Amino acid sequence: MSTKNVLLAALTGLAAGVAIGILFAPDKGEKTRKKLLKKKDDYIDELTDKFNEFKENIEEFQQDVTEEAKEMLKKGKVKASKFVDDITS
């Protein structure tokens, strides 16, 4: 799932939750506002966690690709060296 889709789904869920909370709130306005602020904080924490997880995954992927590229480069140098040796022999 792409980052845009995850972020869009999270924001849509946040908006829907807020709207439903306001529409069906049986409490006084002040109490409802406090609940909404807590929910907002919960959603922000959840989005932060998901973003950090995504960032860690990207960093791991970058490291894996870098290591693989270095290994391919080493193999290429060995093959090139053997090729040069074969030509000059």
Biopython code that builds the backbone (N, CA, C, O; Angstrom):
import numpy as np
from Bio.PDB.StructureBuilder import StructureBuilder

atoms = [
    (1, "MET", "N", (0.850, -1.162, 0.000)),
    (1, "MET", "CA", (0.000, 0.000, 0.000)),
    (1, "MET", "C", (0.902, 1.233, 0.000)),
    (1, "MET", "O", (1.876, 1.289, 0.751)),
    (2, "SER", "N", (0.590, 2.199, -0.819)),
    (2, "SER", "CA", (1.452, 3.370, -0.931)),
    (2, "SER", "C", (1.246, 4.312, 0.253)),
    (2, "SER", "O", (0.225, 4.261, 0.938)),
    (3, "THR", "N", (2.217, 5.150, 0.471)),
    (3, "THR", "CA", (2.173, 6.096, 1.578)),
    (3, "THR", "C", (0.995, 7.043, 1.441)),
    (3, "THR", "O", (0.325, 7.365, 2.421)),
    (4, "LYS", "N", (0.749, 7.488, 0.210)),
    (4, "LYS", "CA", (-0.370, 8.400, -0.020)),
    (4, "LYS", "C", (-1.681, 7.749, 0.415)),
    (4, "LYS", "O", (-2.514, 8.394, 1.052)),
    (5, "ASN", "N", (-1.865, 6.479, 0.076)),
    (5, "ASN", "CA", (-3.097, 5.790, 0.426)),
    (5, "ASN", "C", (-3.248, 5.643, 1.937)),
    (5, "ASN", "O", (-4.340, 5.826, 2.475)),
    (6, "VAL", "N", (-2.160, 5.316, 2.617)),
    (6, "VAL", "CA", (-2.207, 5.162, 4.069)),
    (6, "VAL", "C", (-2.549, 6.489, 4.720)),
    (6, "VAL", "O", (-3.405, 6.553, 5.603)),
    (7, "LEU", "N", (-1.875, 7.555, 4.280)),
    (7, "LEU", "CA", (-2.117, 8.869, 4.842)),
    (7, "LEU", "C", (-3.534, 9.341, 4.551)),
    (7, "LEU", "O", (-4.197, 9.894, 5.428)),
    (8, "LEU", "N", (-3.995, 9.131, 3.347)),
    (8, "LEU", "CA", (-5.347, 9.523, 2.978)),
    (8, "LEU", "C", (-6.372, 8.750, 3.793)),
    (8, "LEU", "O", (-7.346, 9.336, 4.265)),
    (9, "ALA", "N", (-6.175, 7.456, 3.968)),
    (9, "ALA", "CA", (-7.098, 6.649, 4.762)),
    (9, "ALA", "C", (-7.118, 7.115, 6.213)),
    (9, "ALA", "O", (-8.183, 7.195, 6.825)),
    (10, "ALA", "N", (-5.951, 7.422, 6.762)),
    (10, "ALA", "CA", (-5.884, 7.877, 8.147)),
    (10, "ALA", "C", (-6.593, 9.217, 8.322)),
    (10, "ALA", "O", (-7.342, 9.407, 9.280)),
    (11, "LEU", "N", (-6.360, 10.136, 7.405)),
    (11, "LEU", "CA", (-7.005, 11.446, 7.494)),
    (11, "LEU", "C", (-8.512, 11.344, 7.283)),
    (11, "LEU", "O", (-9.281, 12.052, 7.933)),
    (12, "THR", "N", (-8.931, 10.473, 6.382)),
    (12, "THR", "CA", (-10.363, 10.266, 6.160)),
    (12, "THR", "C", (-11.015, 9.684, 7.409)),
    (12, "THR", "O", (-12.102, 10.100, 7.807)),
    (13, "GLY", "N", (-10.337, 8.718, 8.019)),
    (13, "GLY", "CA", (-10.849, 8.136, 9.254)),
    (13, "GLY", "C", (-10.946, 9.168, 10.361)),
    (13, "GLY", "O", (-11.914, 9.189, 11.121)),
    (14, "LEU", "N", (-9.938, 10.025, 10.447)),
    (14, "LEU", "CA", (-9.951, 11.083, 11.446)),
    (14, "LEU", "C", (-11.136, 12.014, 11.236)),
    (14, "LEU", "O", (-11.860, 12.327, 12.181)),
    (15, "ALA", "N", (-11.332, 12.452, 10.016)),
    (15, "ALA", "CA", (-12.433, 13.363, 9.710)),
    (15, "ALA", "C", (-13.782, 12.715, 9.991)),
    (15, "ALA", "O", (-14.671, 13.347, 10.561)),
    (16, "ALA", "N", (-13.934, 11.463, 9.593)),
    (16, "ALA", "CA", (-15.203, 10.759, 9.833)),
    (16, "ALA", "C", (-15.447, 10.588, 11.327)),
    (16, "ALA", "O", (-16.571, 10.764, 11.798)),
    (17, "GLY", "N", (-14.414, 10.251, 12.063)),
    (17, "GLY", "CA", (-14.557, 10.084, 13.512)),
    (17, "GLY", "C", (-14.965, 11.374, 14.200)),
    (17, "GLY", "O", (-15.817, 11.373, 15.089)),
    (18, "VAL", "N", (-14.360, 12.458, 13.790)),
    (18, "VAL", "CA", (-14.696, 13.756, 14.372)),
    (18, "VAL", "C", (-16.144, 14.117, 14.043)),
    (18, "VAL", "O", (-16.896, 14.542, 14.920)),
    (19, "ALA", "N", (-16.529, 13.947, 12.787)),
    (19, "ALA", "CA", (-17.897, 14.285, 12.374)),
    (19, "ALA", "C", (-18.934, 13.452, 13.124)),
    (19, "ALA", "O", (-19.928, 13.984, 13.618)),
    (20, "ILE", "N", (-18.700, 12.169, 13.204)),
    (20, "ILE", "CA", (-19.641, 11.298, 13.908)),
    (20, "ILE", "C", (-19.670, 11.636, 15.397)),
    (20, "ILE", "O", (-20.732, 11.640, 16.019)),
    (21, "GLY", "N", (-18.517, 11.915, 15.955)),
    (21, "GLY", "CA", (-18.448, 12.283, 17.363)),
    (21, "GLY", "C", (-19.242, 13.533, 17.676)),
    (21, "GLY", "O", (-19.911, 13.610, 18.706)),
    (22, "ILE", "N", (-19.171, 14.502, 16.798)),
    (22, "ILE", "CA", (-19.912, 15.750, 17.012)),
    (22, "ILE", "C", (-21.411, 15.515, 16.841)),
    (22, "ILE", "O", (-22.217, 16.005, 17.633)),
    (23, "LEU", "N", (-21.772, 14.778, 15.824)),
    (23, "LEU", "CA", (-23.191, 14.554, 15.553)),
    (23, "LEU", "C", (-23.898, 13.746, 16.645)),
    (23, "LEU", "O", (-25.053, 14.021, 16.970)),
    (24, "PHE", "N", (-23.227, 12.781, 17.194)),
    (24, "PHE", "CA", (-23.859, 11.890, 18.159)),
    (24, "PHE", "C", (-23.402, 12.128, 19.598)),
    (24, "PHE", "O", (-23.589, 11.267, 20.457)),
    (25, "ALA", "N", (-22.816, 13.267, 19.860)),
    (25, "ALA", "CA", (-22.294, 13.550, 21.196)),
    (25, "ALA", "C", (-23.441, 13.798, 22.181)),
    (25, "ALA", "O", (-24.205, 14.747, 22.008)),
    (26, "PRO", "N", (-23.568, 12.956, 23.209)),
    (26, "PRO", "CA", (-24.625, 13.164, 24.196)),
    (26, "PRO", "C", (-24.181, 14.115, 25.314)),
    (26, "PRO", "O", (-24.985, 14.486, 26.170)),
    (27, "ASP", "N", (-22.923, 14.500, 25.307)),
    (27, "ASP", "CA", (-22.384, 15.327, 26.378)),
    (27, "ASP", "C", (-22.492, 16.810, 26.048)),
    (27, "ASP", "O", (-22.842, 17.200, 24.935)),
    (28, "LYS", "N", (-22.179, 17.625, 27.058)),
    (28, "LYS", "CA", (-22.140, 19.067, 26.861)),
    (28, "LYS", "C", (-21.006, 19.424, 25.912)),
    (28, "LYS", "O", (-20.104, 18.620, 25.674)),
    (29, "GLY", "N", (-21.058, 20.617, 25.381)),
    (29, "GLY", "CA", (-20.057, 21.065, 24.417)),
    (29, "GLY", "C", (-18.640, 20.997, 24.939)),
    (29, "GLY", "O", (-17.736, 20.547, 24.235)),
    (30, "GLU", "N", (-18.437, 21.444, 26.177)),
    (30, "GLU", "CA", (-17.090, 21.446, 26.742)),
    (30, "GLU", "C", (-16.538, 20.025, 26.857)),
    (30, "GLU", "O", (-15.378, 19.771, 26.533)),
    (31, "LYS", "N", (-17.372, 19.120, 27.315)),
    (31, "LYS", "CA", (-16.954, 17.728, 27.458)),
    (31, "LYS", "C", (-16.678, 17.107, 26.089)),
    (31, "LYS", "O", (-15.723, 16.349, 25.918)),
    (32, "THR", "N", (-17.523, 17.437, 25.128)),
    (32, "THR", "CA", (-17.342, 16.925, 23.768)),
    (32, "THR", "C", (-16.036, 17.437, 23.178)),
    (32, "THR", "O", (-15.302, 16.683, 22.540)),
    (33, "ARG", "N", (-15.746, 18.714, 23.388)),
    (33, "ARG", "CA", (-14.496, 19.283, 22.869)),
    (33, "ARG", "C", (-13.286, 18.583, 23.478)),
    (33, "ARG", "O", (-12.310, 18.312, 22.779)),
    (34, "LYS", "N", (-13.344, 18.292, 24.759)),
    (34, "LYS", "CA", (-12.241, 17.587, 25.415)),
    (34, "LYS", "C", (-12.052, 16.197, 24.809)),
    (34, "LYS", "O", (-10.925, 15.760, 24.576)),
    (35, "LYS", "N", (-13.165, 15.512, 24.557)),
    (35, "LYS", "CA", (-13.082, 14.182, 23.943)),
    (35, "LYS", "C", (-12.473, 14.275, 22.543)),
    (35, "LYS", "O", (-11.632, 13.461, 22.162)),
    (36, "LEU", "N", (-12.913, 15.280, 21.789)),
    (36, "LEU", "CA", (-12.393, 15.446, 20.432)),
    (36, "LEU", "C", (-10.894, 15.751, 20.449)),
    (36, "LEU", "O", (-10.140, 15.243, 19.619)),
    (37, "LEU", "N", (-10.473, 16.577, 21.392)),
    (37, "LEU", "CA", (-9.049, 16.886, 21.494)),
    (37, "LEU", "C", (-8.244, 15.640, 21.837)),
    (37, "LEU", "O", (-7.146, 15.444, 21.316)),
    (38, "LYS", "N", (-8.788, 14.797, 22.716)),
    (38, "LYS", "CA", (-8.090, 13.553, 23.057)),
    (38, "LYS", "C", (-8.014, 12.647, 21.833)),
    (38, "LYS", "O", (-6.966, 12.065, 21.554)),
    (39, "LYS", "N", (-9.123, 12.528, 21.103)),
    (39, "LYS", "CA", (-9.118, 11.703, 19.887)),
    (39, "LYS", "C", (-8.101, 12.231, 18.889)),
    (39, "LYS", "O", (-7.372, 11.467, 18.256)),
    (40, "LYS", "N", (-8.067, 13.550, 18.761)),
    (40, "LYS", "CA", (-7.103, 14.168, 17.837)),
    (40, "LYS", "C", (-5.685, 13.764, 18.231)),
    (40, "LYS", "O", (-4.879, 13.385, 17.382)),
    (41, "ASP", "N", (-5.395, 13.850, 19.513)),
    (41, "ASP", "CA", (-4.067, 13.470, 19.992)),
    (41, "ASP", "C", (-3.786, 11.998, 19.723)),
    (41, "ASP", "O", (-2.675, 11.632, 19.340)),
    (42, "ASP", "N", (-4.798, 11.154, 19.926)),
    (42, "ASP", "CA", (-4.635, 9.723, 19.652)),
    (42, "ASP", "C", (-4.322, 9.486, 18.174)),
    (42, "ASP", "O", (-3.440, 8.696, 17.838)),
    (43, "TYR", "N", (-5.051, 10.173, 17.299)),
    (43, "TYR", "CA", (-4.818, 10.014, 15.859)),
    (43, "TYR", "C", (-3.442, 10.541, 15.463)),
    (43, "TYR", "O", (-2.759, 9.941, 14.633)),
    (44, "ILE", "N", (-3.041, 11.645, 16.049)),
    (44, "ILE", "CA", (-1.715, 12.191, 15.741)),
    (44, "ILE", "C", (-0.640, 11.199, 16.168)),
    (44, "ILE", "O", (0.319, 10.959, 15.435)),
    (45, "ASP", "N", (-0.805, 10.619, 17.363)),
    (45, "ASP", "CA", (0.158, 9.613, 17.829)),
    (45, "ASP", "C", (0.199, 8.421, 16.876)),
    (45, "ASP", "O", (1.274, 7.927, 16.534)),
    (46, "GLU", "N", (-0.976, 7.967, 16.451)),
    (46, "GLU", "CA", (-1.037, 6.822, 15.539)),
    (46, "GLU", "C", (-0.375, 7.147, 14.199)),
    (46, "GLU", "O", (0.375, 6.332, 13.661)),
    (47, "LEU", "N", (-0.650, 8.331, 13.665)),
    (47, "LEU", "CA", (-0.032, 8.732, 12.403)),
    (47, "LEU", "C", (1.478, 8.868, 12.554)),
    (47, "LEU", "O", (2.232, 8.490, 11.657)),
    (48, "THR", "N", (1.916, 9.402, 13.678)),
    (48, "THR", "CA", (3.351, 9.534, 13.936)),
    (48, "THR", "C", (4.004, 8.166, 13.967)),
    (48, "THR", "O", (5.068, 7.967, 13.381)),
    (49, "ASP", "N", (3.365, 7.211, 14.658)),
    (49, "ASP", "CA", (3.904, 5.853, 14.724)),
    (49, "ASP", "C", (3.993, 5.230, 13.337)),
    (49, "ASP", "O", (5.003, 4.619, 12.988)),
    (50, "LYS", "N", (2.932, 5.387, 12.544)),
    (50, "LYS", "CA", (2.930, 4.819, 11.196)),
    (50, "LYS", "C", (4.005, 5.476, 10.326)),
    (50, "LYS", "O", (4.680, 4.801, 9.549)),
    (51, "PHE", "N", (4.157, 6.787, 10.459)),
    (51, "PHE", "CA", (5.182, 7.486, 9.683)),
    (51, "PHE", "C", (6.569, 6.990, 10.070)),
    (51, "PHE", "O", (7.404, 6.738, 9.202)),
    (52, "ASN", "N", (6.818, 6.849, 11.376)),
    (52, "ASN", "CA", (8.126, 6.377, 11.828)),
    (52, "ASN", "C", (8.395, 4.954, 11.347)),
    (52, "ASN", "O", (9.520, 4.625, 10.971)),
    (53, "GLU", "N", (7.362, 4.112, 11.360)),
    (53, "GLU", "CA", (7.511, 2.745, 10.854)),
    (53, "GLU", "C", (7.841, 2.769, 9.361)),
    (53, "GLU", "O", (8.712, 2.032, 8.898)),
    (54, "PHE", "N", (7.143, 3.614, 8.622)),
    (54, "PHE", "CA", (7.396, 3.756, 7.182)),
    (54, "PHE", "C", (8.828, 4.226, 6.948)),
    (54, "PHE", "O", (9.524, 3.706, 6.076)),
    (55, "LYS", "N", (9.262, 5.210, 7.727)),
    (55, "LYS", "CA", (10.618, 5.750, 7.600)),
    (55, "LYS", "C", (11.660, 4.667, 7.869)),
    (55, "LYS", "O", (12.656, 4.567, 7.152)),
    (56, "GLU", "N", (11.429, 3.858, 8.903)),
    (56, "GLU", "CA", (12.361, 2.770, 9.214)),
    (56, "GLU", "C", (12.411, 1.753, 8.079)),
    (56, "GLU", "O", (13.485, 1.264, 7.728)),
    (57, "ASN", "N", (11.254, 1.436, 7.506)),
    (57, "ASN", "CA", (11.212, 0.495, 6.383)),
    (57, "ASN", "C", (11.992, 1.030, 5.184)),
    (57, "ASN", "O", (12.711, 0.284, 4.521)),
    (58, "ILE", "N", (11.848, 2.320, 4.913)),
    (58, "ILE", "CA", (12.576, 2.941, 3.802)),
    (58, "ILE", "C", (14.077, 2.895, 4.070)),
    (58, "ILE", "O", (14.860, 2.602, 3.167)),
    (59, "GLU", "N", (14.479, 3.181, 5.302)),
    (59, "GLU", "CA", (15.900, 3.156, 5.641)),
    (59, "GLU", "C", (16.477, 1.747, 5.502)),
    (59, "GLU", "O", (17.586, 1.575, 4.997)),
    (60, "GLU", "N", (15.720, 0.737, 5.953)),
    (60, "GLU", "CA", (16.165, -0.652, 5.799)),
    (60, "GLU", "C", (16.290, -1.022, 4.322)),
    (60, "GLU", "O", (17.260, -1.660, 3.912)),
    (61, "PHE", "N", (15.307, -0.619, 3.538)),
    (61, "PHE", "CA", (15.329, -0.897, 2.107)),
    (61, "PHE", "C", (16.548, -0.240, 1.462)),
    (61, "PHE", "O", (17.225, -0.851, 0.635)),
    (62, "GLN", "N", (16.821, 0.995, 1.841)),
    (62, "GLN", "CA", (17.975, 1.717, 1.293)),
    (62, "GLN", "C", (19.267, 0.984, 1.640)),
    (62, "GLN", "O", (20.144, 0.831, 0.789)),
    (63, "GLN", "N", (19.387, 0.531, 2.885)),
    (63, "GLN", "CA", (20.589, -0.195, 3.294)),
    (63, "GLN", "C", (20.732, -1.496, 2.500)),
    (63, "GLN", "O", (21.825, -1.836, 2.048)),
    (64, "ASP", "N", (19.618, -2.221, 2.332)),
    (64, "ASP", "CA", (19.659, -3.475, 1.582)),
    (64, "ASP", "C", (20.092, -3.237, 0.139)),
    (64, "ASP", "O", (20.924, -3.970, -0.397)),
    (65, "VAL", "N", (19.529, -2.220, -0.476)),
    (65, "VAL", "CA", (19.866, -1.914, -1.866)),
    (65, "VAL", "C", (21.324, -1.493, -1.975)),
    (65, "VAL", "O", (22.016, -1.894, -2.910)),
    (66, "THR", "N", (21.795, -0.691, -1.032)),
    (66, "THR", "CA", (23.188, -0.251, -1.041)),
    (66, "THR", "C", (24.136, -1.435, -0.919)),
    (66, "THR", "O", (25.117, -1.532, -1.656)),
    (67, "GLU", "N", (23.840, -2.342, 0.020)),
    (67, "GLU", "CA", (24.680, -3.531, 0.195)),
    (67, "GLU", "C", (24.673, -4.402, -1.057)),
    (67, "GLU", "O", (25.712, -4.910, -1.480)),
    (68, "GLU", "N", (23.499, -4.566, -1.640)),
    (68, "GLU", "CA", (23.395, -5.375, -2.856)),
    (68, "GLU", "C", (24.176, -4.740, -4.002)),
    (68, "GLU", "O", (24.847, -5.433, -4.766)),
    (69, "ALA", "N", (24.084, -3.416, -4.115)),
    (69, "ALA", "CA", (24.820, -2.723, -5.182)),
    (69, "ALA", "C", (26.324, -2.868, -4.991)),
    (69, "ALA", "O", (27.060, -3.065, -5.958)),
    (70, "LYS", "N", (26.779, -2.772, -3.747)),
    (70, "LYS", "CA", (28.211, -2.942, -3.476)),
    (70, "LYS", "C", (28.666, -4.352, -3.834)),
    (70, "LYS", "O", (29.742, -4.537, -4.401)),
    (71, "GLU", "N", (27.854, -5.335, -3.504)),
    (71, "GLU", "CA", (28.192, -6.721, -3.820)),
    (71, "GLU", "C", (28.244, -6.936, -5.334)),
    (71, "GLU", "O", (29.142, -7.610, -5.838)),
    (72, "MET", "N", (27.281, -6.363, -6.054)),
    (72, "MET", "CA", (27.281, -6.477, -7.512)),
    (72, "MET", "C", (28.515, -5.796, -8.105)),
    (72, "MET", "O", (29.104, -6.293, -9.066)),
    (73, "LEU", "N", (28.895, -4.671, -7.533)),
    (73, "LEU", "CA", (30.077, -3.958, -8.012)),
    (73, "LEU", "C", (31.330, -4.799, -7.817)),
    (73, "LEU", "O", (32.181, -4.871, -8.704)),
    (74, "LYS", "N", (31.442, -5.435, -6.652)),
    (74, "LYS", "CA", (32.592, -6.309, -6.398)),
    (74, "LYS", "C", (32.650, -7.440, -7.417)),
    (74, "LYS", "O", (33.707, -7.724, -7.981)),
    (75, "LYS", "N", (31.504, -8.086, -7.650)),
    (75, "LYS", "CA", (31.453, -9.194, -8.610)),
    (75, "LYS", "C", (31.809, -8.702, -10.013)),
    (75, "LYS", "O", (32.507, -9.386, -10.761)),
    (76, "GLY", "N", (31.319, -7.507, -10.362)),
    (76, "GLY", "CA", (31.629, -6.943, -11.671)),
    (76, "GLY", "C", (33.111, -6.659, -11.837)),
    (76, "GLY", "O", (33.678, -6.885, -12.906)),
    (77, "LYS", "N", (33.734, -6.167, -10.782)),
    (77, "LYS", "CA", (35.179, -5.891, -10.841)),
    (77, "LYS", "C", (35.967, -7.187, -11.018)),
    (77, "LYS", "O", (36.932, -7.233, -11.781)),
    (78, "VAL", "N", (35.556, -8.233, -10.316)),
    (78, "VAL", "CA", (36.240, -9.525, -10.438)),
    (78, "VAL", "C", (36.094, -10.048, -11.859)),
    (78, "VAL", "O", (37.072, -10.503, -12.452)),
    (79, "LYS", "N", (34.892, -9.989, -12.411)),
    (79, "LYS", "CA", (34.672, -10.475, -13.773)),
    (79, "LYS", "C", (35.454, -9.642, -14.784)),
    (79, "LYS", "O", (36.026, -10.181, -15.731)),
    (80, "ALA", "N", (35.476, -8.329, -14.581)),
    (80, "ALA", "CA", (36.216, -7.452, -15.495)),
    (80, "ALA", "C", (37.705, -7.762, -15.426)),
    (80, "ALA", "O", (38.387, -7.794, -16.451)),
    (81, "SER", "N", (38.203, -7.989, -14.223)),
    (81, "SER", "CA", (39.617, -8.313, -14.054)),
    (81, "SER", "C", (39.958, -9.630, -14.754)),
    (81, "SER", "O", (40.984, -9.737, -15.425)),
    (82, "LYS", "N", (39.090, -10.629, -14.592)),
    (82, "LYS", "CA", (39.314, -11.916, -15.263)),
    (82, "LYS", "C", (39.269, -11.751, -16.775)),
    (82, "LYS", "O", (40.062, -12.356, -17.496)),
    (83, "PHE", "N", (38.341, -10.931, -17.253)),
    (83, "PHE", "CA", (38.222, -10.686, -18.674)),
    (83, "PHE", "C", (39.496, -10.034, -19.220)),
    (83, "PHE", "O", (40.003, -10.427, -20.270)),
    (84, "VAL", "N", (40.001, -9.038, -18.499)),
    (84, "VAL", "CA", (41.229, -8.347, -18.917)),
    (84, "VAL", "C", (42.397, -9.324, -18.901)),
    (84, "VAL", "O", (43.223, -9.321, -19.814)),
    (85, "ASP", "N", (42.471, -10.164, -17.862)),
    (85, "ASP", "CA", (43.539, -11.173, -17.782)),
    (85, "ASP", "C", (43.470, -12.147, -18.968)),
    (85, "ASP", "O", (44.497, -12.501, -19.547)),
    (86, "ASP", "N", (42.256, -12.572, -19.319)),
    (86, "ASP", "CA", (42.080, -13.502, -20.443)),
    (86, "ASP", "C", (42.516, -12.867, -21.752)),
    (86, "ASP", "O", (43.120, -13.526, -22.599)),
    (87, "ILE", "N", (42.211, -11.589, -21.916)),
    (87, "ILE", "CA", (42.554, -10.900, -23.165)),
    (87, "ILE", "C", (44.069, -10.709, -23.265)),
    (87, "ILE", "O", (44.654, -10.889, -24.333)),
    (88, "THR", "N", (44.692, -10.349, -22.156)),
    (88, "THR", "CA", (46.125, -10.056, -22.191)),
    (88, "THR", "C", (46.980, -11.299, -22.126)),
    (88, "THR", "O", (48.188, -11.215, -22.344)),
    (89, "SER", "N", (46.403, -12.445, -21.837)),
    (89, "SER", "CA", (47.198, -13.672, -21.748)),
    (89, "SER", "C", (47.399, -14.305, -23.086)),
    (89, "SER", "O", (48.048, -15.347, -23.185)),
]
sb = StructureBuilder()
sb.init_structure("model")
sb.init_model(0)
sb.init_chain("A")
sb.init_seg("    ")
for serial, (resi, resn, name, xyz) in enumerate(atoms, 1):
    if name == "N":
        sb.init_residue(resn, " ", resi, " ")
    sb.init_atom(name, np.array(xyz, "f"), 0.0, 1.0, " ", f" {name:<3s}", serial, name[0])
structure = sb.get_structure()
